[in-house]
Amino acid sequence: MSDEAEKPTKAQVFRARLTSTLILWVIVTGVFVSQQPWAFFGLIGFLTVAGAAEFFGLFRKFPGSACRILGLLLGLAVALATGVFLICGCQEVGGFTLEAAGLVFVVLAAFCWRFRNGIEGRESVDAVGDALLAYVYVPILFGSFVFRLLFLPDSGNVGPGSWLVLMMIASAKFTDMGAYITGSLIGKNKMAPHLSPAKTWEGFAGALGFAQLAAWSVWGLSGDILAWIAPLHVFVVGLLMGLSAVAGDLAESVLKRSLKVKDSGNWMPGIGGVLDLIDSLCFAAPVMYFYLIVTGLAP
């Protein structure tokens, strides 16, 4: 049987993607409705660990695994510790001391590990760079920042923060949905064919529109909980979430195309793996967090 005959149609891909998305939203909704800090910790922690493991798997054919394991394990320890400390109300994690200390340790330890090997051209430096990327990409950009966003504006209470996380997730994932639907229906002009051949400028416009729809919907449904976010900031958050989600998706495309890997995993039909699910959130979470901090919206 030819490859073309086995290739699923757009309708089949859409149905599979829709089914996976609905199941995931049921899980997210269940955790959100519970308003239990440890339920959030379990979901975020699982996605962080699974996404980091898939990231490591992308490099399975390349040397330097020891440095990547070092960065990955330390990043996971920092991210999960941040979540635990925030749940327990520890204010000491507010200044990114854990993340900064981990970053310094990874650099020092990765270089020290390479002392045991001779100079092997770029491979020696690449191993240190891989350790840093393994430390930052999923554990910090996703895990640590989602935990920090969850506990804004005050530590120990997930009430307002859970709505912020919901706004971030909804905006980012509606961006993916808007890009897919609009691009499939009317997409003609390629956006970045060297990175992701399927993405179009029409899909990009749809992505930004859907991001706005999600941001305003969550803001409206929250009632007085997010009333401290003015309408102008809701618009800006929606725009930033749309842009950062697209950038996050393209960033994973850079990784996969550079490493010649199609999907990070295959356990979610129509989506791929956990890393394919959270790639947009890896950029959206820190962007939203810093926007709220820099603008003074959250103390």
Phi and psi in degrees as GROMACS dihedral restraints (atoms count N, CA, C in turn):
[ dihedral_restraints ]
;  ai    aj    ak    al  type     phi  dphi    fc
    3     4     5     6     1   -74.3    20    10
    4     5     6     7     1   161.1    20    10
    6     7     8     9     1   -63.5    20    10
    7     8     9    10     1   -35.0    20    10
    9    10    11    12     1   -65.5    20    10
   10    11    12    13     1   -37.1    20    10
   12    13    14    15     1   -68.6    20    10
   13    14    15    16     1   -32.0    20    10
   15    16    17    18     1   -84.6    20    10
   16    17    18    19     1   -16.7    20    10
   18    19    20    21     1   -70.2    20    10
   19    20    21    22     1   127.5    20    10
   21    22    23    24     1   -67.2    20    10
   22    23    24    25     1   150.3    20    10
   24    25    26    27     1   -75.7    20    10
   25    26    27    28     1   168.2    20    10
   27    28    29    30     1   -61.6    20    10
   28    29    30    31     1   -37.2    20    10
   30    31    32    33     1   -65.0    20    10
   31    32    33    34     1   -40.6    20    10
   33    34    35    36     1   -67.2    20    10
   34    35    36    37     1   -41.4    20    10
   36    37    38    39     1   -62.8    20    10
   37    38    39    40     1   -42.5    20    10
   39    40    41    42     1   -63.9    20    10
   40    41    42    43     1   -43.1    20    10
   42    43    44    45     1   -63.7    20    10
   43    44    45    46     1   -43.0    20    10
   45    46    47    48     1   -64.2    20    10
   46    47    48    49     1   -42.8    20    10
   48    49    50    51     1   -64.4    20    10
   49    50    51    52     1   -41.5    20    10
   51    52    53    54     1   -64.8    20    10
   52    53    54    55     1   -43.0    20    10
   54    55    56    57     1   -61.7    20    10
   55    56    57    58     1   -46.9    20    10
   57    58    59    60     1   -62.2    20    10
   58    59    60    61     1   -41.4    20    10
   60    61    62    63     1   -64.1    20    10
   61    62    63    64     1   -43.2    20    10
   63    64    65    66     1   -63.4    20    10
   64    65    66    67     1   -41.2    20    10
   66    67    68    69     1   -63.1    20    10
   67    68    69    70     1   -43.7    20    10
   69    70    71    72     1   -64.1    20    10
   70    71    72    73     1   -40.2    20    10
   72    73    74    75     1   -67.7    20    10
   73    74    75    76     1   -32.1    20    10
   75    76    77    78     1   -62.4    20    10
   76    77    78    79     1   -43.5    20    10
   78    79    80    81     1   -64.5    20    10
   79    80    81    82     1   -48.1    20    10
   81    82    83    84     1   -60.8    20    10
   82    83    84    85     1   -42.7    20    10
   84    85    86    87     1   -63.2    20    10
   85    86    87    88     1   -41.2    20    10
   87    88    89    90     1   -60.5    20    10
   88    89    90    91     1   -44.9    20    10
   90    91    92    93     1   -65.6    20    10
   91    92    93    94     1   -41.9    20    10
   93    94    95    96     1   -63.2    20    10
   94    95    96    97     1   -45.4    20    10
   96    97    98    99     1   -64.6    20    10
   97    98    99   100     1   -33.9    20    10
   99   100   101   102     1   -65.0    20    10
  100   101   102   103     1   -32.9    20    10
  102   103   104   105     1    55.4    20    10
  103   104   105   106     1    27.3    20    10
  105   106   107   108     1   -96.2    20    10
  106   107   108   109     1   119.7    20    10
  108   109   110   111     1   -52.5    20    10
  109   110   111   112     1   -39.2    20    10
  111   112   113   114     1   -73.9    20    10
  112   113   114   115     1   -24.8    20    10
  114   115   116   117     1   -68.4    20    10
  115   116   117   118     1   -42.4    20    10
  117   118   119   120     1   -62.1    20    10
  118   119   120   121     1   -41.7    20    10
  120   121   122   123     1   -60.9    20    10
  121   122   123   124     1   -42.2    20    10
  123   124   125   126     1   -63.0    20    10
  124   125   126   127     1   -44.7    20    10
  126   127   128   129     1   -68.1    20    10
  127   128   129   130     1   -50.1    20    10
  129   130   131   132     1   -64.8    20    10
  130   131   132   133     1   -41.4    20    10
  132   133   134   135     1   -62.7    20    10
  133   134   135   136     1   -42.8    20    10
  135   136   137   138     1   -62.0    20    10
  136   137   138   139     1   -48.1    20    10
  138   139   140   141     1   -62.7    20    10
  139   140   141   142     1   -36.3    20    10
  141   142   143   144     1   -66.2    20    10
  142   143   144   145     1   -48.5    20    10
  144   145   146   147     1   -65.2    20    10
  145   146   147   148     1   -45.9    20    10
  147   148   149   150     1   -65.6    20    10
  148   149   150   151     1   -41.9    20    10
  150   151   152   153     1   -64.9    20    10
  151   152   153   154     1   -39.9    20    10
  153   154   155   156     1   -65.4    20    10
  154   155   156   157     1   -39.5    20    10
  156   157   158   159     1   -63.7    20    10
  157   158   159   160     1   -40.7    20    10
  159   160   161   162     1   -67.5    20    10
  160   161   162   163     1   -36.5    20    10
  162   163   164   165     1   -58.7    20    10
  163   164   165   166     1   -45.4    20    10
  165   166   167   168     1   -60.8    20    10
  166   167   168   169     1   -37.9    20    10
  168   169   170   171     1   -65.3    20    10
  169   170   171   172     1   -26.7    20    10
  171   172   173   174     1   -61.9    20    10
  172   173   174   175     1   -26.5    20    10
  174   175   176   177     1  -100.2    20    10
  175   176   177   178     1    13.2    20    10
  177   178   179   180     1   -58.0    20    10
  178   179   180   181     1   -27.0    20    10
  180   181   182   183     1   -90.6    20    10
  181   182   183   184     1     1.0    20    10
  183   184   185   186     1  -113.8    20    10
  184   185   186   187     1   149.4    20    10
  186   187   188   189     1   -70.7    20    10
  187   188   189   190     1   170.9    20    10
  189   190   191   192     1    90.4    20    10
  190   191   192   193     1    21.1    20    10
  192   193   194   195     1   -64.3    20    10
  193   194   195   196     1   -31.2    20    10
  195   196   197   198     1   -61.4    20    10
  196   197   198   199     1   -44.2    20    10
  198   199   200   201     1   -67.3    20    10
  199   200   201   202     1   -37.1    20    10
  201   202   203   204     1   -67.4    20    10
  202   203   204   205     1   -39.9    20    10
  204   205   206   207     1   -61.4    20    10
  205   206   207   208     1   -42.6    20    10
  207   208   209   210     1   -57.1    20    10
  208   209   210   211     1   -52.2    20    10
  210   211   212   213     1   -63.5    20    10
  211   212   213   214     1   -40.5    20    10
  213   214   215   216     1   -65.0    20    10
  214   215   216   217     1   -49.4    20    10
  216   217   218   219     1   -65.3    20    10
  217   218   219   220     1   -40.2    20    10
  219   220   221   222     1   -68.1    20    10
  220   221   222   223     1   -40.7    20    10
  222   223   224   225     1   -61.1    20    10
  223   224   225   226     1   -43.8    20    10
  225   226   227   228     1   -63.9    20    10
  226   227   228   229     1   -40.3    20    10
  228   229   230   231     1   -62.2    20    10
  229   230   231   232     1   -43.2    20    10
  231   232   233   234     1   -65.7    20    10
  232   233   234   235     1   -45.7    20    10
  234   235   236   237     1   -62.9    20    10
  235   236   237   238     1   -47.9    20    10
  237   238   239   240     1   -68.2    20    10
  238   239   240   241     1   -37.1    20    10
  240   241   242   243     1   -64.4    20    10
  241   242   243   244     1   -38.4    20    10
  243   244   245   246     1   -59.4    20    10
  244   245   246   247     1   -44.2    20    10
  246   247   248   249     1   -62.0    20    10
  247   248   249   250     1   -44.9    20    10
  249   250   251   252     1   -63.4    20    10
  250   251   252   253     1   -46.0    20    10
  252   253   254   255     1   -62.5    20    10
  253   254   255   256     1   -40.1    20    10
  255   256   257   258     1   -67.5    20    10
  256   257   258   259     1   -39.1    20    10
  258   259   260   261     1   -63.1    20    10
  259   260   261   262     1   -37.0    20    10
  261   262   263   264     1   -81.3    20    10
  262   263   264   265     1    -1.6    20    10
  264   265   266   267     1    81.7    20    10
  265   266   267   268     1    20.4    20    10
  267   268   269   270     1   -77.1    20    10
  268   269   270   271     1   115.7    20    10
  270   271   272   273     1   -78.8    20    10
  271   272   273   274     1   -12.7    20    10
  273   274   275   276     1   -64.2    20    10
  274   275   276   277     1   -18.9    20    10
  276   277   278   279     1   -85.4    20    10
  277   278   279   280     1     0.9    20    10
  279   280   281   282     1   -67.3    20    10
  280   281   282   283     1   -23.8    20    10
  282   283   284   285     1   -97.0    20    10
  283   284   285   286     1    17.3    20    10
  285   286   287   288     1    59.1    20    10
  286   287   288   289     1    28.9    20    10
  288   289   290   291     1   -62.9    20    10
  289   290   291   292     1   -42.8    20    10
  291   292   293   294     1   -61.5    20    10
  292   293   294   295     1   -48.8    20    10
  294   295   296   297     1   -62.4    20    10
  295   296   297   298     1   -42.5    20    10
  297   298   299   300     1   -65.8    20    10
  298   299   300   301     1   -43.3    20    10
  300   301   302   303     1   -62.7    20    10
  301   302   303   304     1   -41.5    20    10
  303   304   305   306     1   -63.3    20    10
  304   305   306   307     1   -40.7    20    10
  306   307   308   309     1   -61.2    20    10
  307   308   309   310     1   -46.4    20    10
  309   310   311   312     1   -62.8    20    10
  310   311   312   313     1   -44.2    20    10
  312   313   314   315     1   -62.7    20    10
  313   314   315   316     1   -41.2    20    10
  315   316   317   318     1   -61.6    20    10
  316   317   318   319     1   -44.2    20    10
  318   319   320   321     1   -61.5    20    10
  319   320   321   322     1   -49.5    20    10
  321   322   323   324     1   -63.2    20    10
  322   323   324   325     1   -46.9    20    10
  324   325   326   327     1   -67.4    20    10
  325   326   327   328     1   -38.7    20    10
  327   328   329   330     1   -64.9    20    10
  328   329   330   331     1   -43.6    20    10
  330   331   332   333     1   -64.1    20    10
  331   332   333   334     1   -43.2    20    10
  333   334   335   336     1   -62.7    20    10
  334   335   336   337     1   -37.7    20    10
  336   337   338   339     1   -62.8    20    10
  337   338   339   340     1   -37.2    20    10
  339   340   341   342     1   -72.4    20    10
  340   341   342   343     1   -12.2    20    10
  342   343   344   345     1   -61.4    20    10
  343   344   345   346     1   -26.8    20    10
  345   346   347   348     1   -76.3    20    10
  346   347   348   349     1   -11.7    20    10
  348   349   350   351     1  -110.1    20    10
  349   350   351   352     1   156.2    20    10
  351   352   353   354     1   -74.9    20    10
  352   353   354   355     1   170.4    20    10
  354   355   356   357     1   -70.0    20    10
  355   356   357   358     1   123.7    20    10
  357   358   359   360     1  -120.9    20    10
  358   359   360   361     1    48.7    20    10
  360   361   362   363     1    64.8    20    10
  361   362   363   364     1  -141.5    20    10
  363   364   365   366     1   -66.7    20    10
  364   365   366   367     1   -19.3    20    10
  366   367   368   369     1   -59.0    20    10
  367   368   369   370     1   -36.9    20    10
  369   370   371   372     1   -64.4    20    10
  370   371   372   373     1   -45.3    20    10
  372   373   374   375     1   -73.0    20    10
  373   374   375   376     1   -39.0    20    10
  375   376   377   378     1   -59.6    20    10
  376   377   378   379     1   -35.8    20    10
  378   379   380   381     1   -62.8    20    10
  379   380   381   382     1   -40.3    20    10
  381   382   383   384     1   -67.8    20    10
  382   383   384   385     1   -41.8    20    10
  384   385   386   387     1   -63.3    20    10
  385   386   387   388     1   -39.1    20    10
  387   388   389   390     1   -63.6    20    10
  388   389   390   391     1   -38.1    20    10
  390   391   392   393     1   -62.8    20    10
  391   392   393   394     1   -42.3    20    10
  393   394   395   396     1   -64.8    20    10
  394   395   396   397     1   -43.4    20    10
  396   397   398   399     1   -64.8    20    10
  397   398   399   400     1   -40.7    20    10
  399   400   401   402     1   -63.5    20    10
  400   401   402   403     1   -36.1    20    10
  402   403   404   405     1   -68.7    20    10
  403   404   405   406     1   -42.5    20    10
  405   406   407   408     1   -89.9    20    10
  406   407   408   409     1   -44.4    20    10
  408   409   410   411     1   -56.4    20    10
  409   410   411   412     1   -57.8    20    10
  411   412   413   414     1   -97.3    20    10
  412   413   414   415     1   -51.3    20    10
  414   415   416   417     1   -58.9    20    10
  415   416   417   418     1   -43.9    20    10
  417   418   419   420     1   -90.0    20    10
  418   419   420   421     1   -53.6    20    10
  420   421   422   423     1   -60.7    20    10
  421   422   423   424     1   -37.5    20    10
  423   424   425   426     1   -95.6    20    10
  424   425   426   427     1   -67.7    20    10
  426   427   428   429     1   -57.5    20    10
  427   428   429   430     1   -57.5    20    10
  429   430   431   432     1   -63.0    20    10
  430   431   432   433     1   -44.1    20    10
  432   433   434   435     1   -73.7    20    10
  433   434   435   436     1   -32.1    20    10
  435   436   437   438     1   -67.7    20    10
  436   437   438   439     1   -40.1    20    10
  438   439   440   441     1   -61.2    20    10
  439   440   441   442     1   -43.3    20    10
  441   442   443   444     1   -67.1    20    10
  442   443   444   445     1   -38.3    20    10
  444   445   446   447     1   -66.2    20    10
  445   446   447   448     1   -35.9    20    10
  447   448   449   450     1   -62.3    20    10
  448   449   450   451     1   -31.9    20    10
  450   451   452   453     1  -104.3    20    10
  451   452   453   454     1    20.7    20    10
  453   454   455   456     1   -89.4    20    10
  454   455   456   457     1   146.0    20    10
  456   457   458   459     1   -88.2    20    10
  457   458   459   460     1    -7.7    20    10
  459   460   461   462     1  -133.8    20    10
  460   461   462   463     1   138.2    20    10
  462   463   464   465     1   -67.5    20    10
  463   464   465   466     1   144.8    20    10
  465   466   467   468     1    92.6    20    10
  466   467   468   469     1   -14.0    20    10
  468   469   470   471     1  -122.0    20    10
  469   470   471   472     1   121.2    20    10
  471   472   473   474     1   -94.1    20    10
  472   473   474   475     1     3.9    20    10
  474   475   476   477     1   -54.8    20    10
  475   476   477   478     1   -73.8    20    10
  477   478   479   480     1   -62.5    20    10
  478   479   480   481     1   -39.4    20    10
  480   481   482   483     1   -63.3    20    10
  481   482   483   484     1   -33.0    20    10
  483   484   485   486     1   -65.1    20    10
  484   485   486   487     1   -33.8    20    10
  486   487   488   489     1   -71.6    20    10
  487   488   489   490     1   -34.0    20    10
  489   490   491   492     1   -65.0    20    10
  490   491   492   493     1   -43.9    20    10
  492   493   494   495     1   -63.9    20    10
  493   494   495   496     1   -40.8    20    10
  495   496   497   498     1   -63.6    20    10
  496   497   498   499     1   -40.8    20    10
  498   499   500   501     1   -62.8    20    10
  499   500   501   502     1   -41.9    20    10
  501   502   503   504     1   -64.4    20    10
  502   503   504   505     1   -47.5    20    10
  504   505   506   507     1   -65.5    20    10
  505   506   507   508     1   -47.0    20    10
  507   508   509   510     1   -61.6    20    10
  508   509   510   511     1   -44.7    20    10
  510   511   512   513     1   -63.4    20    10
  511   512   513   514     1   -44.8    20    10
  513   514   515   516     1   -66.2    20    10
  514   515   516   517     1   -44.7    20    10
  516   517   518   519     1   -75.8    20    10
  517   518   519   520     1   -31.8    20    10
  519   520   521   522     1   -67.3    20    10
  520   521   522   523     1   -28.3    20    10
  522   523   524   525     1   -60.8    20    10
  523   524   525   526     1   -48.0    20    10
  525   526   527   528     1   -59.6    20    10
  526   527   528   529     1   -44.9    20    10
  528   529   530   531     1   -64.8    20    10
  529   530   531   532     1   -43.9    20    10
  531   532   533   534     1   -63.3    20    10
  532   533   534   535     1   -41.0    20    10
  534   535   536   537     1   -64.8    20    10
  535   536   537   538     1   -41.4    20    10
  537   538   539   540     1   -67.6    20    10
  538   539   540   541     1   -48.6    20    10
  540   541   542   543     1   -66.4    20    10
  541   542   543   544     1   -50.5    20    10
  543   544   545   546     1   -65.7    20    10
  544   545   546   547     1   -43.2    20    10
  546   547   548   549     1   -62.9    20    10
  547   548   549   550     1   -38.4    20    10
  549   550   551   552     1   -67.7    20    10
  550   551   552   553     1   -35.5    20    10
  552   553   554   555     1   -81.9    20    10
  553   554   555   556     1   -46.9    20    10
  555   556   557   558     1  -129.7    20    10
  556   557   558   559     1     5.9    20    10
  558   559   560   561     1   -67.2    20    10
  559   560   561   562     1   126.6    20    10
  561   562   563   564     1  -132.3    20    10
  562   563   564   565     1   -40.8    20    10
  564   565   566   567     1   -92.4    20    10
  565   566   567   568     1   115.1    20    10
  567   568   569   570     1   -64.4    20    10
  568   569   570   571     1   137.5    20    10
  570   571   572   573     1   -89.7    20    10
  571   572   573   574     1   -52.7    20    10
  573   574   575   576     1  -145.8    20    10
  574   575   576   577     1    71.8    20    10
  576   577   578   579     1   -60.9    20    10
  577   578   579   580     1   -25.3    20    10
  579   580   581   582     1   -74.8    20    10
  580   581   582   583     1   -16.5    20    10
  582   583   584   585     1  -108.3    20    10
  583   584   585   586     1   -48.1    20    10
  585   586   587   588     1  -145.5    20    10
  586   587   588   589     1    97.8    20    10
  588   589   590   591     1   -58.7    20    10
  589   590   591   592     1   -24.8    20    10
  591   592   593   594     1   -81.7    20    10
  592   593   594   595     1   -16.8    20    10
  594   595   596   597     1   -80.0    20    10
  595   596   597   598     1   136.0    20    10
  597   598   599   600     1  -127.2    20    10
  598   599   600   601     1   163.2    20    10
  600   601   602   603     1   -68.1    20    10
  601   602   603   604     1   -31.8    20    10
  603   604   605   606     1   -64.5    20    10
  604   605   606   607     1   -40.2    20    10
  606   607   608   609     1   -64.9    20    10
  607   608   609   610     1   -36.8    20    10
  609   610   611   612     1   -62.5    20    10
  610   611   612   613     1   -43.3    20    10
  612   613   614   615     1   -63.0    20    10
  613   614   615   616     1   -43.1    20    10
  615   616   617   618     1   -62.8    20    10
  616   617   618   619     1   -36.4    20    10
  618   619   620   621     1   -61.7    20    10
  619   620   621   622     1   -46.0    20    10
  621   622   623   624     1   -65.4    20    10
  622   623   624   625     1   -37.7    20    10
  624   625   626   627     1   -65.3    20    10
  625   626   627   628     1   -44.2    20    10
  627   628   629   630     1   -67.0    20    10
  628   629   630   631     1   -34.0    20    10
  630   631   632   633     1   -62.9    20    10
  631   632   633   634     1   -41.7    20    10
  633   634   635   636     1   -62.6    20    10
  634   635   636   637     1   -43.7    20    10
  636   637   638   639     1   -58.0    20    10
  637   638   639   640     1   -44.5    20    10
  639   640   641   642     1   -67.4    20    10
  640   641   642   643     1   -45.7    20    10
  642   643   644   645     1   -60.5    20    10
  643   644   645   646     1   -47.3    20    10
  645   646   647   648     1   -67.5    20    10
  646   647   648   649     1   -36.5    20    10
  648   649   650   651     1   -64.5    20    10
  649   650   651   652     1   -47.2    20    10
  651   652   653   654     1   -65.2    20    10
  652   653   654   655     1   -41.6    20    10
  654   655   656   657     1   -60.1    20    10
  655   656   657   658     1   -43.6    20    10
  657   658   659   660     1   -68.0    20    10
  658   659   660   661     1   -41.4    20    10
  660   661   662   663     1   -68.2    20    10
  661   662   663   664     1   -25.3    20    10
  663   664   665   666     1   -71.3    20    10
  664   665   666   667     1   -15.2    20    10
  666   667   668   669     1    65.3    20    10
  667   668   669   670     1  -123.9    20    10
  669   670   671   672     1   -83.6    20    10
  670   671   672   673     1    -9.5    20    10
  672   673   674   675     1   -63.8    20    10
  673   674   675   676     1   -41.2    20    10
  675   676   677   678     1  -108.0    20    10
  676   677   678   679     1    24.5    20    10
  678   679   680   681     1   -65.6    20    10
  679   680   681   682     1   -18.5    20    10
  681   682   683   684     1   -74.5    20    10
  682   683   684   685     1    -7.4    20    10
  684   685   686   687     1   -96.5    20    10
  685   686   687   688     1   113.0    20    10
  687   688   689   690     1   -68.8    20    10
  688   689   690   691     1   154.7    20    10
  690   691   692   693     1   -52.3    20    10
  691   692   693   694     1   -39.1    20    10
  693   694   695   696     1   -59.6    20    10
  694   695   696   697     1   -41.2    20    10
  696   697   698   699     1   -70.6    20    10
  697   698   699   700     1   -31.2    20    10
  699   700   701   702     1   -62.4    20    10
  700   701   702   703     1   -43.3    20    10
  702   703   704   705     1   -61.7    20    10
  703   704   705   706     1   -45.6    20    10
  705   706   707   708     1   -65.4    20    10
  706   707   708   709     1   -41.8    20    10
  708   709   710   711     1   -60.4    20    10
  709   710   711   712     1   -45.3    20    10
  711   712   713   714     1   -59.3    20    10
  712   713   714   715     1   -42.2    20    10
  714   715   716   717     1   -65.1    20    10
  715   716   717   718     1   -46.6    20    10
  717   718   719   720     1   -64.1    20    10
  718   719   720   721     1   -38.7    20    10
  720   721   722   723     1   -65.2    20    10
  721   722   723   724     1   -40.2    20    10
  723   724   725   726     1   -63.2    20    10
  724   725   726   727     1   -46.8    20    10
  726   727   728   729     1   -66.1    20    10
  727   728   729   730     1   -45.0    20    10
  729   730   731   732     1   -70.3    20    10
  730   731   732   733     1   -33.4    20    10
  732   733   734   735     1   -66.0    20    10
  733   734   735   736     1   -42.5    20    10
  735   736   737   738     1   -62.9    20    10
  736   737   738   739     1   -43.4    20    10
  738   739   740   741     1   -63.6    20    10
  739   740   741   742     1   -40.6    20    10
  741   742   743   744     1   -64.2    20    10
  742   743   744   745     1   -38.6    20    10
  744   745   746   747     1   -66.0    20    10
  745   746   747   748     1   -42.5    20    10
  747   748   749   750     1   -67.2    20    10
  748   749   750   751     1   -33.2    20    10
  750   751   752   753     1   -62.7    20    10
  751   752   753   754     1   -41.2    20    10
  753   754   755   756     1   -68.1    20    10
  754   755   756   757     1   -32.0    20    10
  756   757   758   759     1   -62.9    20    10
  757   758   759   760     1   -38.1    20    10
  759   760   761   762     1   -59.3    20    10
  760   761   762   763     1   -46.3    20    10
  762   763   764   765     1   -60.3    20    10
  763   764   765   766     1   -52.5    20    10
  765   766   767   768     1   -66.3    20    10
  766   767   768   769     1   -39.9    20    10
  768   769   770   771     1   -71.4    20    10
  769   770   771   772     1   -34.5    20    10
  771   772   773   774     1   -66.8    20    10
  772   773   774   775     1   -36.2    20    10
  774   775   776   777     1   -96.4    20    10
  775   776   777   778     1     1.7    20    10
  777   778   779   780     1    58.5    20    10
  778   779   780   781     1    50.0    20    10
  780   781   782   783     1  -123.8    20    10
  781   782   783   784     1   134.7    20    10
  783   784   785   786     1   -79.3    20    10
  784   785   786   787     1   -54.1    20    10
  786   787   788   789     1  -131.5    20    10
  787   788   789   790     1   151.6    20    10
  789   790   791   792     1   -74.0    20    10
  790   791   792   793     1   -21.9    20    10
  792   793   794   795     1  -167.0    20    10
  793   794   795   796     1  -177.6    20    10
  795   796   797   798     1  -141.2    20    10
  796   797   798   799     1    19.5    20    10
  798   799   800   801     1   -82.7    20    10
  799   800   801   802     1    -9.3    20    10
  801   802   803   804     1  -117.1    20    10
  802   803   804   805     1   100.5    20    10
  804   805   806   807     1   -54.4    20    10
  805   806   807   808     1   132.4    20    10
  807   808   809   810     1    86.0    20    10
  808   809   810   811     1   -15.9    20    10
  810   811   812   813     1  -116.1    20    10
  811   812   813   814     1   -48.6    20    10
  813   814   815   816     1   120.2    20    10
  814   815   816   817     1  -123.5    20    10
  816   817   818   819     1  -109.1    20    10
  817   818   819   820     1  -174.9    20    10
  819   820   821   822     1   -62.3    20    10
  820   821   822   823     1   -40.7    20    10
  822   823   824   825     1   -63.9    20    10
  823   824   825   826     1   -35.2    20    10
  825   826   827   828     1   -66.4    20    10
  826   827   828   829     1   -26.2    20    10
  828   829   830   831     1   -79.1    20    10
  829   830   831   832     1   -41.1    20    10
  831   832   833   834     1  -101.7    20    10
  832   833   834   835     1     3.3    20    10
  834   835   836   837     1   -57.0    20    10
  835   836   837   838     1   -42.2    20    10
  837   838   839   840     1   -68.9    20    10
  838   839   840   841     1   -31.4    20    10
  840   841   842   843     1   -72.2    20    10
  841   842   843   844     1   -25.7    20    10
  843   844   845   846     1   -61.9    20    10
  844   845   846   847     1   -27.2    20    10
  846   847   848   849     1   -97.1    20    10
  847   848   849   850     1   -36.6    20    10
  849   850   851   852     1   -67.3    20    10
  850   851   852   853     1   -41.8    20    10
  852   853   854   855     1   -61.5    20    10
  853   854   855   856     1   -53.3    20    10
  855   856   857   858     1   -66.0    20    10
  856   857   858   859     1   -34.1    20    10
  858   859   860   861     1   -63.0    20    10
  859   860   861   862     1   -45.7    20    10
  861   862   863   864     1   -66.6    20    10
  862   863   864   865     1   -41.8    20    10
  864   865   866   867     1   -59.3    20    10
  865   866   867   868     1   -51.0    20    10
  867   868   869   870     1   -69.4    20    10
  868   869   870   871     1   -30.8    20    10
  870   871   872   873     1   -63.1    20    10
  871   872   873   874     1   -44.2    20    10
  873   874   875   876     1   -66.1    20    10
  874   875   876   877     1   -35.6    20    10
  876   877   878   879     1   -74.1    20    10
  877   878   879   880     1   -48.4    20    10
  879   880   881   882     1   -65.3    20    10
  880   881   882   883     1   -37.9    20    10
  882   883   884   885     1   -79.0    20    10
  883   884   885   886     1    -6.9    20    10
  885   886   887   888     1    77.8    20    10
  886   887   888   889     1    12.3    20    10
  888   889   890   891     1   -68.7    20    10
  889   890   891   892     1   -32.9    20    10
  891   892   893   894     1  -126.4    20    10
  892   893   894   895     1   134.2    20    10
